[in-house]
Amino acid sequence: MQLIWMKVLTQLGCRQTGLYALYQLGLKSGYLRWMTRSPKPSTATFQYSIPLPDAEELRLVLGSTGLADLSVEADEIASGKVRLFGSTLVDIDLTPPAPVKHWTLYRDLQLGDQQDIKFIWEPGRFGWAITLARAYLINRDERYVEAFWKYTEIFLDNNPAYVGVHWISAQEVALRLTALVFAFQIFETSTHSAPARISRLAESIVQHARRIPPSLSYARAQNNNHLLTEAMGLITAASVLPTHPLAEKWQLLGWKWFHKGLQTQIAADGSYSQHSTNYHRLMLQTALWVHGMTQAFGLSFPKLSMDRLAAATKWLLRLLDPISGNVPNLGPNDGANIFPLSVLPFHDFRPILQAAGESFLGEKVLPAGIWDEMGLWLCKRQQPPKLRTSQRAEEPSDKTKIVMTSPCVIKSSSDSWAYLRNAHFTSRPGHADQLHLDLWWRGINLTLDPGTYLYNAPAPWDNALTSTFVHNTVTINQQEQMVRAGRFLYLDWAQAEVCSQEYAQNGWVSCVIARHNGYQRLGIIHQRTIEACSEGWRIEDQLFPMKGKKIMEPIQARLHWLLPDWEWNLNTGETSVDLRLHSPLGWINTKISGRNHAGDLISASDLSMVLIRAGQVLVLNGIEDHTPHPTWGWVSPTYGAKIPALSFSILLSGLLPISFLTDWDLRTE
């Protein structure tokens, strides 16, 4: 235990560790309970005029299909149902579980009945109120205003300030505050928005804002989306309650930490510190809201913040699949979509990229489409944005080369592209996934990132999909790339680097060689070569001793691919294992072979293989005793949801160096 704490202090840094210790001291000493012991009454009045989009312009962007979809969703909410994390339709339940106590007295986010607290928190974020407001601005259906006030009053009646699970996290408080403000600005003129209701809501916004500063040390210790969202909540409260005695303090505090967060969490290349496409979207959403709102009050973002947001927009845009609108399900995915301003599915990233391009690049990065709605709400533009003719950022000309190592995107001429995970961590990783490979083909995600599923659950689902074993990479001697020290903490971070890149005639990267040092404790380097071929892909995984190391004992290597749950055929050739998959576009083929330390192809009889679906073994060849982990053979498209997938592993034992060859043939049969 002492060694673990020494590693935490060394690898996370004294500042973050100290801030977290300060937060824990505040909890255990009773200071935070004393600071939020009861709401202080005040007279608060809404005074703001945030620009709203034109209803007719929204109708044109949505079209008849989009309008119908929005009405269906709003009607569901008005009838008491909500889609958690963009997935399952459930009842809106805003009553906290008993026993109810002060927020500082909750010590475990796994509740007594083992329910993940995120399923309680999510409706309490009030994202559903934003959907009601969108629909109301367009069709003025008073049922949506009635539903907003009904559920707001249920929440306020059952969750008094600072009491109950909805007040544990200042981030949840800030997100609820912002959603309430967003919705109320549209519902304010309705006859259902009586003065007494408005006054009570304004006072609740004050109580929400007061909750954030006392525990800001926790958000600063995390230095992730918690800091951005909590700062956003303070800025929002100050903007809509400008005459409140604490408004100036909230504004200054929020502005300071919001921009410190942007400038330290977004790297110069645009990558985001949480190593997650969904948290990357959340970061851009908070920036769009604060940017648009503060512009309305005459404030401008610092140049460094704008530069980082521009880079972050380009980074995510490179990962956009132009056909499906999806991106790789990289890193932790908690299902967050804090500004649900589109009728498109949760996993469609075109709305955020179009809006971010407009605000932070000064141009629309996609052609006009239904994904333009978010920009109408969040982009408070002074002049019309430029229009981009291509669908991809920095589409190269024949004479242009793009040097990009983050994200590492490789293009093929066979209507496919690949993303190779190669991170150099300066903040704690969410997943142990170095050299994971996502393949995309004609809008289909062919090799999958498993996602997240659940954070707070009993084993084996206690944030289990972070593991190296479920990603598309190689494990050695049944060990992770990094040391897992908790549900959300990896230590001894594996670091990756791109060794070389080659380019096709059109300027896109066509071949990459990268490596990582996650097995340096074993004295072994894993190097992966990704090559785009005319009809598919070739992936070579090489394992060899580190410089100066002599490894005389044989090792066991496992190459893993997570694939869609399609019909399959498996055959063994002389020197390869052949897997055929029946995709929606026809049969495709992959062939896997191995080489020994002399560089010779290994007989297929010396390759062991395991095919698993939804935790159950379908094929077991060459391994006498193999018990699959129940989390293998699953993919989680959004939080709390998991669907079956095919987990295909090839095992090879021998003296170093050894290697795997995987050939994907995307010519359909």
Stockholm file with secondary structure:
# STOCKHOLM 1.0

chainA/1-669         MQLIWMKVLTQLGCRQTGLYALYQLGLKSGYLRWMTRSPKPSTATFQYSIPLPDAEELRLVLGSTGLADLSVEADEIASGKVRLFGSTLVDIDLTPPAPVKHWTLYRDLQLGDQQDIKFIWEPGRFGWAITLARAYLINRDERYVEAFWKYTEIFLDNNPAYVGVHWISAQEVALRLTALVFAFQIFETSTHSAPARISRLAESIVQHARRIPPSLSYARAQNNNHLLTEAMGLITAASVLPTHPLAEKWQLLGWKWFHKGLQTQIAADGSYSQHSTNYHRLMLQTALWVHGMTQAFGLSFPKLSMDRLAAATKWLLRLLDPISGNVPNLGPNDGANIFPLSVLPFHDFRPILQAAGESFLGEKVLPAGIWDEMGLWLCKRQQPPKLRTSQRAEEPSDKTKIVMTSPCVIKSSSDSWAYLRNAHFTSRPGHADQLHLDLWWRGINLTLDPGTYLYNAPAPWDNALTSTFVHNTVTINQQEQMVRAGRFLYLDWAQAEVCSQEYAQNGWVSCVIARHNGYQRLGIIHQRTIEACSEGWRIEDQLFPMKGKKIMEPIQARLHWLLPDWEWNLNTGETSVDLRLHSPLGWINTKISGRNHAGDLISASDLSMVLIRAGQVLVLNGIEDHTPHPTWGWVSPTYGAKIPALSFSILLSGLLPISFLTDWDLRTE
#=GR chainA/1-669 SS CHHHHHHHHHHHCHHHHHHHHHHHHHHHHSHHHHHTSSCCCCCCCCCCCCCCCCHHHHHHHHHHHHHHHHHHHHHHHHTTEEEETTTEEEECCCCCCSSCCBGGGCCCSBCTTCCBTHHHHHHHTTHHHHHHHHHHHHHCCHHHHHHHHHHHHHHHHHSCTTBSGGGSCHHHHHHHHHHHHHHHHHHTTSTTSCHHHHHHHHHHHHHHHHHTGGGHHHHHHHTSHHHHHHHHHHHHHHHHCTTSTTHHHHHHHHHHHHHHHHHHHBCTTSCBTTCCHHHHHHHHHHHHHHHHHHHHTTCCCCHHHHHHHHHHHHHHHHTCCTTTCCCCCCSCCCCCCSSCCCSSCTTCCHHHHHHHIIIIISEECSCSSGGGHHHHHHCCCSSCCEECSSSSTTCCCTTCCCCCCSSEEEECSSSEEEEECCCCCSSCCSSCCTTCEEEEETTEEEECCCCCCCSSCSTTCSSGGGSGGGSSSEEETTBCSSEEEETTEEESCCCEEEEEEEECTTSSEEEEEEEECTTGGGTEEEEEEEEEETTEEEEEEEEEECTTCCCCSCEEEEEEEEECSCEEEEEECSSCEEEEEEETTEEEEEEEEEECTTSCBCCGGGCEEEEEETTEEEEEESCSSCCCCTTTTEECSSTTCCEECEEEEEEEEESSSEEEEEEEECCCC
#=GC SS_cons         CHHHHHHHHHHHCHHHHHHHHHHHHHHHHSHHHHHTSSCCCCCCCCCCCCCCCCHHHHHHHHHHHHHHHHHHHHHHHHTTEEEETTTEEEECCCCCCSSCCBGGGCCCSBCTTCCBTHHHHHHHTTHHHHHHHHHHHHHCCHHHHHHHHHHHHHHHHHSCTTBSGGGSCHHHHHHHHHHHHHHHHHHTTSTTSCHHHHHHHHHHHHHHHHHTGGGHHHHHHHTSHHHHHHHHHHHHHHHHCTTSTTHHHHHHHHHHHHHHHHHHHBCTTSCBTTCCHHHHHHHHHHHHHHHHHHHHTTCCCCHHHHHHHHHHHHHHHHTCCTTTCCCCCCSCCCCCCSSCCCSSCTTCCHHHHHHHIIIIISEECSCSSGGGHHHHHHCCCSSCCEECSSSSTTCCCTTCCCCCCSSEEEECSSSEEEEECCCCCSSCCSSCCTTCEEEEETTEEEECCCCCCCSSCSTTCSSGGGSGGGSSSEEETTBCSSEEEETTEEESCCCEEEEEEEECTTSSEEEEEEEECTTGGGTEEEEEEEEEETTEEEEEEEEEECTTCCCCSCEEEEEEEEECSCEEEEEECSSCEEEEEEETTEEEEEEEEEECTTSCBCCGGGCEEEEEETTEEEEEESCSSCCCCTTTTEECSSTTCCEECEEEEEEEEESSSEEEEEEEECCCC
//
